[in-house]
Amino acid sequence: MTAPSTFGLSSEARNLHWLLSNLVEEVSGIQSVAVVSSDGLLLLSSDPDRNEQARESLETRRTSPRGSSADLATIVSGIGSLTIGAAKLMDSGPVKHTMVAMEEGSLFVMSISDGSLLGVHGSADCDMSVVSYHMALFVGRAGHVLTPELRSELRKSLEDASAESAR
């Protein structure tokens, strides 16, 4: 996780950290993950250093957007906003998920609750159906606990971790 530890966090926040770690560890081909609030702020992400082996094996290719979870959060927020706008224009109801298949990878965006989004950057050889299934499990388990208070706590823990690493 981007936060150095879950010490001092509520049990709900620790559970979300565990769920995200579990998603990344159990699903092969996941490069990075970001949970983004409805206003586009990064709440929770996978640790980019966890993917060092993947980066080394693909020496000339990038395995996540510029290696930054903040970049992935920006992309997820933008795609989420675009698809929500499209759904409104088409009068087609709320967006459930979005998948973008690229030559060198895949991007998945899924609604969690109250406008929060789960974004996953997968490798080119990831099994899209397996990634989508595990994302749906994460959303089902995390959606009901992602309250405004918890979103605030997660955001603050990321800000504290950034301040700590800047020292």
N, C-alpha and C positions, 0 to 999 in steps of 0.2 A: 504494500500500500504506500501511498505517497507520504502519509504521516508516519513518523518514525516508530510509533507504538500506539496502542489503543488505551494506554494507561490514562486514567482520569475520565474516560468517556463513559456515557451511560451504557447500560446493557443493550439497548436497541442499536446504538451506534456500533458497539463491538460486534453485534450480530450481523449488521450490514457489512462491516469489514470482512467478517468471516465468510458471508455469502459471496462477496465479490472475489475473495481469494479462492474460494472453492470453485467458482465459475472458471477462473483463469487456469487453475491447476487441473481441472477435470476435462476440459474441452481442448483437444489438440487443435492447433492452428490459430488460436486466439493470440494476437500480438499485443493489443492493449484494450483497456475498457475504461469508460468514463460514465459516471452518473452526473447528470447536469440538471440544475434547477430550472424552473419555468422561465426565469429571467436570464438564463444562459451561464450561470455561475457553476464552476466545477465544484461538486460536493464530495466525490469519492472517485478514486481511480486506481488502476493497477499500477504496480511499480515498474517503470520503464526498465530498470536494471534487471528485473526478473527475466527479461527477454534477451539478455546478453548472448546466450548460446545461439539463439535464432539470428541475431545480428551478425555474429561471427561466421555462421554458415552461409550467410547471404552477403558476403563482404561488400559487394558493389551496390546492393539494393538497400533501400530503407525499409525498416519493418514496422515503423509507426510514423505518423505525421511529424517530421522533424524531431522525432524522439521525445516529444513533449505531450504530456497528458492535457495541458492547457490548449494545445493546438487541436487535439481530438475533441475536446469539449466545445471549442469554437465551431468546428465542423458539424458536430452533432446538433448543436443549438441552431445553426443555420439551416441544416437540412430539416430539422424538426419544424422550424418556423415556416419554411417553404412548403412542406407537405401539409401542414395545418391550414395554411392559406389556400392551397389548391383544393383541399377537401371542402373548405367553406365555399369557394367559388363554384364547385361542382355539386354542392348541396348533397354530399355523400356521407355525412356523419363523421365521427372522430377517426383520426388516423390510428391504426393499431401498430403497424410496423412498416419499416422501409428497408429495402435491401438494394445495395448498389454493388454490382459485380464489375470489377476492373481487371485488367490483364494481370496485374501483379498483386491483387488482393481483393478483399471485400469489405464493405462497410454495412453495418446493421444498426438500425435505430428503432427502438421500441418504447412506447409510452409506458410510464410507470404509474404515476398518479398525480393529480393536480398540476399537470403540465411538465412534470419531471420526466427526464428521458434517460434511457440506458443506451449507450453507444458502444459498439464493439468493432474493432478493426481486426479482420482476420487475414490470414495468409492466403495466397492464391490457391493452395491445395486444401483449404479447410472444407469440411462437409457442411454446406450451408444449412441443411435441415437439422443437423445435430446442434450447430451453434444457435439457430432459432429456437429449438426446443429448450435448450438450457437457459437461454435468455428469458423465455416465457416462464420457466420455473423460478428464476430469480425475481422477475416482476411479480409473480403470484405470491412469493414469500416476502418480498420487500415492500410492495405497494401499500399495504395497510399500516405499516409502521413509519412510513416516510411523511411524518407530520411536519408542520411548519417549525415546531420547536426542534425536531431532530435535524431538519435541513439547516437551521441556524447553527446548531451544535457542530455539524459536520463541516460547514463553511468556516467556522471559527477555528476548528482543529487544523484545517488546511492552511489558514492564515498564520496560525501559531507555528506550524511546521516550517512554512516558508521563512518566517522571521528567524527561527532557530537556525535554519541552514544558511541564512545570510550572514550570521555572526561569525 
